[in-house]
Amino acid sequence: GEKNALPNLNSARGFEIIDSIKSNLEKACPGVVSCTDVLTLAAREAVYLTGGPYWSLAFGRRDGLTTSETAANEQLPGPFEPLDNITRKFAAKGLDTKDVVVLSGGHTLGFAQCGVVKPRLFDFAGSGPSFLQSLQSTCPNRNESNSNLAPLDASSSKFDNVYYKLLVNSSGLLRSDQALMSDNVTGSMVVGYSKFPFLFYKDFGASMVKMAGIGVITGSNGDVRKNCRVVN
């Protein structure tokens, strides 16, 4: 399924937390809260509890009955893709260029595997020296370091606008992140968010609400899964 798609492989983690939340919900109110709603709410809480914005959410989504690794590979943006490809994939889901820049800012949290980022660390001379040296230590230029985890920005456990500040300094960890500075429109947005964190917070919440409305299943369609890993 989608977990095994190339953009997600060994990257999308923490599903055991979703399992725990779902298990407790099923004990309290069986068959009511979908896994889709749990994920949507967990994303909001993760951002809020790490210092980011809070936004209102609608609930009542139902879970899908099918999944497609092929579709995920075709539709999810990957870390090596050019900006045009990423923008086109967002547009296919009803998201615009601003959403691309804003939602990319979610990379203020978390980690990437070294195998994805080593080309930028050793074949690229634009990164800021302190952050670069720290990353090179985490991701030494050897094959056995490929599965090591490198922080996506210099404050990877805090939701802030450091991600954008790094892009302005040519220090974005992923090639797809740094590509935002290759275009005048997206580049100007990056500069704006690097200077005005509360603008980023406001726009991030708005874009997350838009994304939470993609492909929603309601009514008698779909399912409310008992176990988020399988259909009922």
C-alpha positions in Angstrom: 0.0 0.0 0.0 0.9 3.7 0.4 3.4 3.0 3.2 5.6 1.2 0.8 5.5 3.9 -1.9 8.9 5.3 -2.7 8.3 8.7 -1.2 7.1 7.1 2.0 9.4 4.0 2.3 11.1 3.9 5.7 10.1 7.5 6.1 6.4 7.6 7.2 6.6 6.4 10.9 4.8 6.6 14.2 1.9 4.4 13.1 2.0 2.6 16.5 0.8 5.8 18.1 -2.2 5.9 15.7 -2.9 2.3 16.6 -2.9 3.1 20.3 -5.2 6.1 19.8 -7.6 4.0 17.7 -7.6 1.2 20.2 -8.7 3.6 23.0 -11.3 5.2 20.8 -12.8 1.8 19.9 -13.1 1.0 23.6 -14.8 4.3 24.3 -17.0 4.7 21.2 -16.7 1.8 18.8 -17.2 2.4 15.1 -17.5 6.2 15.4 -14.1 7.9 14.7 -12.4 6.9 11.5 -8.7 6.4 11.1 -8.7 9.3 8.6 -10.1 11.6 11.3 -7.5 10.3 13.8 -4.6 11.0 11.4 -6.0 14.5 10.6 -6.3 15.4 14.3 -3.0 13.8 15.2 -1.2 16.0 12.6 -2.8 19.1 14.1 -1.9 18.2 17.6 1.7 17.3 16.7 2.1 20.8 15.2 0.4 22.5 18.1 2.3 20.7 20.8 5.7 21.5 19.2 5.0 25.2 19.1 3.0 25.6 15.9 -0.4 27.0 15.1 -3.8 25.6 16.0 -6.6 25.3 13.4 -10.2 24.2 13.4 -11.1 20.8 11.8 -14.2 19.2 10.5 -14.8 15.6 11.3 -17.0 12.8 10.0 -14.6 11.4 7.3 -14.8 7.7 6.6 -12.0 5.4 5.7 -11.3 4.1 2.2 -11.7 0.5 1.2 -8.7 0.3 -1.2 -5.2 1.5 -1.4 -2.7 1.7 -4.3 1.1 1.7 -4.1 1.2 2.5 -7.8 -1.1 5.5 -7.4 0.9 6.7 -4.4 4.2 6.5 -6.4 2.6 8.5 -9.2 0.9 11.1 -7.1 3.1 11.8 -4.1 6.0 14.2 -4.6 9.4 12.7 -4.0 12.6 14.3 -2.6 14.4 14.4 -5.9 11.7 15.9 -8.1 11.9 19.3 -9.8 9.6 22.1 -8.6 7.5 21.9 -11.7 6.6 18.2 -11.0 5.8 18.9 -7.4 3.6 21.9 -8.3 1.8 19.8 -10.9 1.1 17.0 -8.4 -0.3 19.5 -5.8 -2.5 21.2 -8.5 -4.0 17.8 -9.4 -5.3 17.7 -5.8 -6.7 21.2 -5.8 -3.7 22.8 -4.1 -1.9 25.8 -5.5 1.7 27.1 -5.6 1.2 28.8 -2.2 0.2 25.5 -0.7 3.3 23.9 -2.1 5.5 26.5 -0.3 3.5 26.5 2.9 3.0 22.7 3.3 6.7 22.1 2.5 7.3 24.1 5.7 6.1 21.0 7.5 9.7 19.9 7.1 10.5 22.0 10.0 9.7 18.8 12.0 11.3 15.4 11.6 14.1 13.6 9.9 15.2 12.3 6.5 17.3 9.2 5.8 20.9 10.0 4.9 20.7 8.1 1.7 18.3 10.7 0.4 20.4 13.7 1.3 24.0 12.7 1.0 24.4 14.1 -2.6 23.6 17.6 -1.2 26.0 17.2 1.7 29.1 16.1 -0.3 28.5 17.3 -3.8 27.1 20.7 -3.0 29.1 23.6 -1.5 26.3 26.1 -0.7 25.2 25.0 2.8 26.0 27.0 5.9 29.2 25.6 7.4 27.9 24.7 11.0 24.8 22.9 9.8 26.6 21.3 7.0 29.4 19.9 9.2 26.8 18.6 11.7 25.0 16.8 8.9 28.2 15.4 7.4 28.9 13.9 10.8 25.5 12.3 11.0 25.7 11.1 7.4 29.3 10.1 6.7 29.9 9.5 3.0 29.7 5.7 3.3 26.9 3.3 2.2 26.3 2.0 5.7 25.1 5.5 6.8 22.3 5.5 4.3 19.6 4.5 6.9 20.9 7.1 9.5 18.4 9.9 10.2 19.3 13.5 9.6 17.2 16.4 11.0 15.2 18.2 8.3 16.2 21.5 9.9 18.4 22.8 12.7 15.5 22.7 15.2 13.7 19.5 14.0 11.6 18.9 17.2 10.2 22.4 17.2 7.6 23.9 14.8 9.1 27.2 13.7 10.3 29.0 10.5 13.9 27.9 10.6 13.2 25.7 7.6 12.7 28.8 5.5 15.8 30.5 6.9 17.9 27.6 5.8 16.5 27.7 2.3 17.4 31.4 2.1 20.9 30.4 3.0 21.0 27.5 0.5 21.0 25.0 3.3 17.8 23.1 2.6 18.3 19.4 3.4 16.2 17.9 0.5 16.8 18.8 -3.1 13.0 19.3 -3.5 13.0 21.8 -0.6 15.9 23.9 -1.9 14.2 23.9 -5.3 11.7 26.4 -3.9 14.4 29.0 -4.1 14.9 28.4 -7.9 11.7 30.2 -8.8 10.9 33.9 -8.3 7.4 33.3 -7.1 8.1 30.5 -4.6 11.4 32.1 -3.6 9.7 35.3 -2.6 7.3 33.4 -0.5 10.2 31.5 1.2 11.8 34.9 2.0 8.6 36.2 3.4 8.1 33.2 5.7 11.7 33.3 6.8 11.0 36.9 8.1 7.5 36.5 9.4 6.9 33.3 11.4 3.3 34.2 12.3 2.4 34.6 8.7 3.7 31.1 8.1 1.7 29.8 11.0 -1.5 31.4 9.8 -1.1 30.1 6.2 0.0 26.7 7.3 -3.2 26.1 9.2 -5.2 27.3 6.2 -3.4 25.0 3.8 -3.7 22.0 6.2 -7.5 22.6 6.2 -7.5 22.5 2.4 -5.4 19.3 2.3 -7.8 17.7 4.9 -10.6 18.2 2.4 -9.0 16.1 -0.4 -10.9 13.0 -1.4 -13.2 13.0 1.7 -15.5 10.0 2.0 -18.7 10.5 4.0 -22.2 9.0 4.4 -22.6 5.3 3.8 -19.5 5.1 1.6 -16.2 3.7 2.8 -15.8 2.3 6.3 -14.9 3.2 9.9 -12.0 0.8 10.5 -11.6 -1.0 13.7 -7.9 -1.4 13.0 -6.2 1.3 11.0 -3.9 -1.2 9.3 -6.6 -3.3 7.6 -10.2 -2.9 6.3 -12.9 -4.4 8.5 
